[in-house]
Amino acid sequence: MDAQDILLDLYGRIPDAVHAAVDGLDEDTLAARLDPEANSVAWLVWHLARVQDDHVSEVAGHEQTWTADGWAGRFGLPFGDEETGYGFDAAQVGQVRAGAELLTGYLEAVQARTVAYLRGLSDADLDRVVDDRWDPPVTLGVRLVSVADDDLEHAAQASFLRGVLERR
């Protein structure tokens, strides 16, 4: 197994985790929060897809799926197209409302572009520095693992939240 296979396997786990968190939930449940400062399932899934889209598009050198394929318009959120949810306050989190099909549709579109990009990488590509603002500088391999890790953490949070909401 080479690095590309490992990355494809890692990223392949994200849609399954997200589907487990959202499938069968209505929009009100997806938007529900355990307290006014907490994240919702909808925000967690939207955010993880936005971050993957943003970060992978940047290193791949192509426009984000969010804008290139019209997802921003489909969601109709009251934020600029560049927003990923990073640093959002409680009021902004509460404005993210979407159904399960829209959330998973966007993630699957992002995932398809991510997988196409990953399939074109060699092991040597993973050593390319993509962000020199850090010490040590961030390589492509580190960035890709970081994004997948973050996505899976948010998907787990969404699954946990779903479980709590279903027991209320």
CYANA upper distance limits for C-alpha pairs under 8 A (distance plus 0.5 A):
  1 MET  CA      5 ASP  CA      6.44
  1 MET  CA      6 ILE  CA      7.46
  2 ASP  CA      6 ILE  CA      6.94
  2 ASP  CA    123 ASP  CA      8.18
  3 ALA  CA      7 LEU  CA      6.68
  3 ALA  CA    123 ASP  CA      6.62
  4 GLN  CA      8 LEU  CA      6.60
  4 GLN  CA    118 LEU  CA      7.05
  4 GLN  CA    119 ARG  CA      7.30
  4 GLN  CA    121 LEU  CA      7.31
  4 GLN  CA    122 SER  CA      7.53
  4 GLN  CA    123 ASP  CA      7.58
  5 ASP  CA      9 ASP  CA      6.61
  6 ILE  CA     10 LEU  CA      6.59
  7 LEU  CA     11 TYR  CA      6.54
  7 LEU  CA    118 LEU  CA      7.80
  7 LEU  CA    144 LEU  CA      8.34
  7 LEU  CA    145 VAL  CA      8.03
  8 LEU  CA     12 GLY  CA      6.32
  8 LEU  CA    115 VAL  CA      7.16
  8 LEU  CA    118 LEU  CA      7.34
  8 LEU  CA    119 ARG  CA      8.32
  9 ASP  CA     13 ARG  CA      7.07
 10 LEU  CA     14 ILE  CA      7.92
 10 LEU  CA    148 ALA  CA      7.37
 11 TYR  CA     15 PRO  CA      8.50
 11 TYR  CA    111 GLN  CA      8.27
 11 TYR  CA    115 VAL  CA      8.23
 11 TYR  CA    148 ALA  CA      6.56
 12 GLY  CA     16 ASP  CA      8.06
 13 ARG  CA     17 ALA  CA      6.83
 13 ARG  CA    152 LEU  CA      8.42
 14 ILE  CA     18 VAL  CA      6.72
 14 ILE  CA    148 ALA  CA      7.99
 14 ILE  CA    151 ASP  CA      7.28
 14 ILE  CA    152 LEU  CA      6.49
 14 ILE  CA    155 ALA  CA      7.93
 15 PRO  CA     19 HIS  CA      6.51
 15 PRO  CA    104 THR  CA      8.15
 15 PRO  CA    107 LEU  CA      7.66
 15 PRO  CA    108 GLU  CA      7.47
 15 PRO  CA    111 GLN  CA      8.32
 16 ASP  CA     20 ALA  CA      6.70
 17 ALA  CA     21 ALA  CA      6.95
 17 ALA  CA    152 LEU  CA      7.73
 17 ALA  CA    155 ALA  CA      6.34
 17 ALA  CA    156 ALA  CA      7.69
 17 ALA  CA    159 SER  CA      8.37
 18 VAL  CA     22 VAL  CA      6.79
 18 VAL  CA     45 VAL  CA      7.48
 18 VAL  CA    104 THR  CA      7.85
 18 VAL  CA    155 ALA  CA      5.97
 18 VAL  CA    158 ALA  CA      8.27
 18 VAL  CA    159 SER  CA      8.34
 19 HIS  CA     23 ASP  CA      5.80
 19 HIS  CA    104 THR  CA      7.46
 20 ALA  CA    159 SER  CA      7.40
 21 ALA  CA     41 VAL  CA      8.14
 21 ALA  CA    155 ALA  CA      7.39
 21 ALA  CA    156 ALA  CA      8.34
 21 ALA  CA    158 ALA  CA      6.19
 21 ALA  CA    159 SER  CA      4.90
 21 ALA  CA    162 ARG  CA      6.81
 22 VAL  CA     30 LEU  CA      7.73
 22 VAL  CA     41 VAL  CA      7.91
 22 VAL  CA    100 ALA  CA      6.19
 22 VAL  CA    158 ALA  CA      8.42
 22 VAL  CA    159 SER  CA      8.31
 22 VAL  CA    162 ARG  CA      8.20
 23 ASP  CA    100 ALA  CA      6.64
 24 GLY  CA    100 ALA  CA      7.95
 25 LEU  CA     29 THR  CA      6.55
 25 LEU  CA     30 LEU  CA      6.80
 25 LEU  CA     99 GLY  CA      8.49
 25 LEU  CA    100 ALA  CA      7.22
 26 ASP  CA     30 LEU  CA      6.73
 26 ASP  CA     99 GLY  CA      6.98
 26 ASP  CA    100 ALA  CA      7.63
 27 GLU  CA     31 ALA  CA      6.66
 27 GLU  CA     97 ARG  CA      7.35
 27 GLU  CA     98 ALA  CA      6.44
 27 GLU  CA     99 GLY  CA      5.32
 27 GLU  CA    100 ALA  CA      7.63
 28 ASP  CA     32 ALA  CA      6.61
 29 THR  CA    165 LEU  CA      8.01
 30 LEU  CA     40 SER  CA      6.86
 30 LEU  CA     41 VAL  CA      5.54
 30 LEU  CA     42 ALA  CA      5.46
 30 LEU  CA     97 ARG  CA      8.00
 30 LEU  CA     98 ALA  CA      7.97
 30 LEU  CA     99 GLY  CA      7.76
 30 LEU  CA    100 ALA  CA      8.15
 31 ALA  CA     40 SER  CA      5.74
 31 ALA  CA     41 VAL  CA      6.85
 31 ALA  CA     42 ALA  CA      6.06
 31 ALA  CA     43 TRP  CA      7.95
 31 ALA  CA     94 GLY  CA      7.73
 31 ALA  CA     96 VAL  CA      7.75
 31 ALA  CA     97 ARG  CA      6.27
 31 ALA  CA     98 ALA  CA      8.17
 32 ALA  CA     40 SER  CA      6.10
 32 ALA  CA     41 VAL  CA      7.93
 32 ALA  CA    165 LEU  CA      8.44
 33 ARG  CA     37 GLU  CA      8.40
 33 ARG  CA     38 ALA  CA      6.19
 33 ARG  CA     39 ASN  CA      6.54
 33 ARG  CA     40 SER  CA      5.54
 34 LEU  CA     38 ALA  CA      6.60
 34 LEU  CA     39 ASN  CA      8.43
 34 LEU  CA     40 SER  CA      8.44
 34 LEU  CA    165 LEU  CA      8.48
 36 PRO  CA     90 ALA  CA      7.33
 37 GLU  CA     90 ALA  CA      5.61
 38 ALA  CA     90 ALA  CA      7.61
 39 ASN  CA     43 TRP  CA      6.75
 39 ASN  CA     44 LEU  CA      7.12
 39 ASN  CA     90 ALA  CA      8.28
 39 ASN  CA     93 VAL  CA      6.93
 39 ASN  CA     94 GLY  CA      8.31
 40 SER  CA     44 LEU  CA      6.70
 40 SER  CA     93 VAL  CA      8.00
 40 SER  CA     94 GLY  CA      8.12
 40 SER  CA    158 ALA  CA      7.96
 40 SER  CA    161 LEU  CA      8.14
 41 VAL  CA     45 VAL  CA      6.69
 41 VAL  CA    157 GLN  CA      8.48
 41 VAL  CA    158 ALA  CA      5.37
 41 VAL  CA    159 SER  CA      8.38
 41 VAL  CA    161 LEU  CA      7.24
 41 VAL  CA    162 ARG  CA      7.60
 42 ALA  CA     46 TRP  CA      6.48
 42 ALA  CA     96 VAL  CA      7.05
 42 ALA  CA     97 ARG  CA      6.76
 42 ALA  CA     98 ALA  CA      6.85
 42 ALA  CA     99 GLY  CA      8.30
 42 ALA  CA    100 ALA  CA      8.47
 42 ALA  CA    103 LEU  CA      7.86
 43 TRP  CA     47 HIS  CA      6.29
 43 TRP  CA     85 GLY  CA      8.45
 43 TRP  CA     93 VAL  CA      6.65
 43 TRP  CA     94 GLY  CA      8.32
 43 TRP  CA     96 VAL  CA      6.10
 43 TRP  CA     97 ARG  CA      7.98
 44 LEU  CA     48 LEU  CA      6.62
 44 LEU  CA    154 HIS  CA      6.34
 44 LEU  CA    155 ALA  CA      7.62
 44 LEU  CA    157 GLN  CA      8.15
 44 LEU  CA    158 ALA  CA      6.77
 45 VAL  CA     49 ALA  CA      6.71
 45 VAL  CA    103 LEU  CA      7.21
 45 VAL  CA    154 HIS  CA      7.62
 45 VAL  CA    155 ALA  CA      7.21
 45 VAL  CA    158 ALA  CA      7.75
 46 TRP  CA     50 ARG  CA      6.55
 46 TRP  CA     96 VAL  CA      8.35
 46 TRP  CA    103 LEU  CA      6.75
 46 TRP  CA    107 LEU  CA      8.47
 47 HIS  CA     51 VAL  CA      6.55
 47 HIS  CA     84 THR  CA      6.25
 47 HIS  CA     85 GLY  CA      5.98
 47 HIS  CA     86 TYR  CA      8.19
 48 LEU  CA     52 GLN  CA      6.70
 48 LEU  CA    150 ASP  CA      7.83
 48 LEU  CA    151 ASP  CA      5.55
 48 LEU  CA    154 HIS  CA      7.00
 48 LEU  CA    155 ALA  CA      8.25
 49 ALA  CA     53 ASP  CA      6.52
 49 ALA  CA    106 TYR  CA      7.70
 49 ALA  CA    107 LEU  CA      5.75
 49 ALA  CA    110 VAL  CA      7.42
 49 ALA  CA    151 ASP  CA      8.03
 50 ARG  CA     54 ASP  CA      6.42
 50 ARG  CA     66 TRP  CA      8.00
 50 ARG  CA     83 GLU  CA      8.46
 50 ARG  CA     84 THR  CA      5.56
 50 ARG  CA     85 GLY  CA      8.22
 51 VAL  CA     55 HIS  CA      6.39
 51 VAL  CA     84 THR  CA      6.28
 51 VAL  CA    147 VAL  CA      7.86
 52 GLN  CA     56 VAL  CA      6.27
 52 GLN  CA     57 SER  CA      8.47
 52 GLN  CA    110 VAL  CA      7.80
 52 GLN  CA    147 VAL  CA      6.63
 52 GLN  CA    148 ALA  CA      8.15
 52 GLN  CA    151 ASP  CA      7.96
 53 ASP  CA     57 SER  CA      6.24
 53 ASP  CA     64 GLN  CA      6.30
 53 ASP  CA     65 THR  CA      6.96
 53 ASP  CA     66 TRP  CA      7.76
 53 ASP  CA    110 VAL  CA      6.21
 53 ASP  CA    114 THR  CA      8.40
 54 ASP  CA     58 GLU  CA      6.66
 54 ASP  CA     64 GLN  CA      6.62
 54 ASP  CA     84 THR  CA      8.00
 55 HIS  CA     59 VAL  CA      7.02
 55 HIS  CA    147 VAL  CA      7.94
 56 VAL  CA     60 ALA  CA      6.44
 56 VAL  CA    114 THR  CA      7.10
 56 VAL  CA    144 LEU  CA      7.94
 57 SER  CA     61 GLY  CA      6.31
 57 SER  CA     62 HIS  CA      5.71
 57 SER  CA     63 GLU  CA      6.60
 57 SER  CA     64 GLN  CA      5.98
 58 GLU  CA     62 HIS  CA      7.09
 58 GLU  CA     63 GLU  CA      8.27
 58 GLU  CA     64 GLN  CA      8.49
 59 VAL  CA    130 VAL  CA      7.30
 59 VAL  CA    140 LEU  CA      7.88
 60 ALA  CA    117 TYR  CA      7.32
 63 GLU  CA     67 THR  CA      7.74
 63 GLU  CA     68 ALA  CA      6.58
 64 GLN  CA     68 ALA  CA      6.41
 65 THR  CA     69 ASP  CA      5.79
 65 THR  CA     70 GLY  CA      8.00
 65 THR  CA     71 TRP  CA      7.59
 65 THR  CA    109 ALA  CA      7.58
 65 THR  CA    110 VAL  CA      6.59
 65 THR  CA    113 ARG  CA      8.43
 66 TRP  CA     70 GLY  CA      6.64
 66 TRP  CA     71 TRP  CA      5.26
 66 TRP  CA     72 ALA  CA      5.87
 66 TRP  CA     81 ASP  CA      8.06
 66 TRP  CA    106 TYR  CA      8.33
 67 THR  CA     71 TRP  CA      6.67
 67 THR  CA     72 ALA  CA      6.37
 67 THR  CA     81 ASP  CA      7.56
 70 GLY  CA     74 ARG  CA      7.01
 71 TRP  CA     75 PHE  CA      6.68
 71 TRP  CA    106 TYR  CA      7.25
 72 ALA  CA     76 GLY  CA      6.60
 72 ALA  CA     77 LEU  CA      7.77
 72 ALA  CA     81 ASP  CA      6.95
 73 GLY  CA     77 LEU  CA      8.38
 75 PHE  CA     98 ALA  CA      7.42
 75 PHE  CA    102 LEU  CA      8.10
 77 LEU  CA     95 GLN  CA      7.76
 77 LEU  CA     96 VAL  CA      7.21
 78 PRO  CA     95 GLN  CA      8.08
 79 PHE  CA     83 GLU  CA      6.98
 85 GLY  CA     93 VAL  CA      8.10
 88 PHE  CA     92 GLN  CA      6.21
 88 PHE  CA     93 VAL  CA      6.76
 89 ASP  CA     93 VAL  CA      6.81
 90 ALA  CA     94 GLY  CA      6.76
 91 ALA  CA     95 GLN  CA      7.11
 92 GLN  CA     96 VAL  CA      7.64
 98 ALA  CA    102 LEU  CA      6.85
 98 ALA  CA    103 LEU  CA      7.01
 99 GLY  CA    103 LEU  CA      6.81
100 ALA  CA    104 THR  CA      6.52
101 GLU  CA    105 GLY  CA      6.18
102 LEU  CA    106 TYR  CA      6.67
103 LEU  CA    107 LEU  CA      6.85
104 THR  CA    108 GLU  CA      6.46
105 GLY  CA    109 ALA  CA      6.74
106 TYR  CA    110 VAL  CA      6.74
107 LEU  CA    111 GLN  CA      6.39
108 GLU  CA    112 ALA  CA      6.59
109 ALA  CA    113 ARG  CA      7.10
110 VAL  CA    114 THR  CA      6.64
111 GLN  CA    115 VAL  CA      6.52
112 ALA  CA    116 ALA  CA      6.73
113 ARG  CA    117 TYR  CA      6.72
114 THR  CA    118 LEU  CA      6.63
115 VAL  CA    119 ARG  CA      6.58
116 ALA  CA    120 GLY  CA      7.25
117 TYR  CA    121 LEU  CA      7.41
121 LEU  CA    125 ASP  CA      6.52
121 LEU  CA    126 LEU  CA      8.09
122 SER  CA    126 LEU  CA      7.60
123 ASP  CA    127 ASP  CA      8.16
124 ALA  CA    128 ARG  CA      8.08
125 ASP  CA    140 LEU  CA      7.69
125 ASP  CA    141 GLY  CA      8.48
126 LEU  CA    139 THR  CA      6.95
126 LEU  CA    140 LEU  CA      5.32
126 LEU  CA    141 GLY  CA      4.86
126 LEU  CA    142 VAL  CA      8.32
127 ASP  CA    139 THR  CA      5.88
127 ASP  CA    140 LEU  CA      6.62
127 ASP  CA    141 GLY  CA      6.90
128 ARG  CA    139 THR  CA      5.76
128 ARG  CA    140 LEU  CA      6.09
128 ARG  CA    141 GLY  CA      8.44
129 VAL  CA    137 PRO  CA      6.86
129 VAL  CA    138 VAL  CA      6.12
129 VAL  CA    139 THR  CA      4.62
129 VAL  CA    140 LEU  CA      6.60
130 VAL  CA    137 PRO  CA      8.16
130 VAL  CA    138 VAL  CA      6.36
130 VAL  CA    139 THR  CA      5.89
130 VAL  CA    140 LEU  CA      6.22
130 VAL  CA    143 ARG  CA      8.34
131 ASP  CA    137 PRO  CA      6.32
131 ASP  CA    138 VAL  CA      5.54
131 ASP  CA    139 THR  CA      7.48
132 ASP  CA    136 PRO  CA      8.12
132 ASP  CA    137 PRO  CA      4.92
132 ASP  CA    138 VAL  CA      6.78
133 ARG  CA    137 PRO  CA      6.98
134 TRP  CA    138 VAL  CA      7.03
138 VAL  CA    142 VAL  CA      6.67
138 VAL  CA    143 ARG  CA      6.99
139 THR  CA    143 ARG  CA      6.70
140 LEU  CA    144 LEU  CA      6.60
141 GLY  CA    145 VAL  CA      6.76
142 VAL  CA    146 SER  CA      6.49
143 ARG  CA    147 VAL  CA      6.69
144 LEU  CA    148 ALA  CA      6.83
145 VAL  CA    149 ASP  CA      6.50
146 SER  CA    150 ASP  CA      6.58
147 VAL  CA    151 ASP  CA      6.61
148 ALA  CA    152 LEU  CA      6.64
149 ASP  CA    153 GLU  CA      6.67
150 ASP  CA    154 HIS  CA      6.76
151 ASP  CA    155 ALA  CA      6.61
152 LEU  CA    156 ALA  CA      6.60
153 GLU  CA    157 GLN  CA      6.77
154 HIS  CA    158 ALA  CA      6.66
155 ALA  CA    159 SER  CA      6.72
156 ALA  CA    160 PHE  CA      6.63
157 GLN  CA    161 LEU  CA      6.59
158 ALA  CA    162 ARG  CA      6.57
159 SER  CA    163 GLY  CA      6.77
160 PHE  CA    164 VAL  CA      6.90
161 LEU  CA    165 LEU  CA      6.60
162 ARG  CA    166 GLU  CA      6.55
163 GLY  CA    167 ARG  CA      6.94
164 VAL  CA    168 ARG  CA      7.11
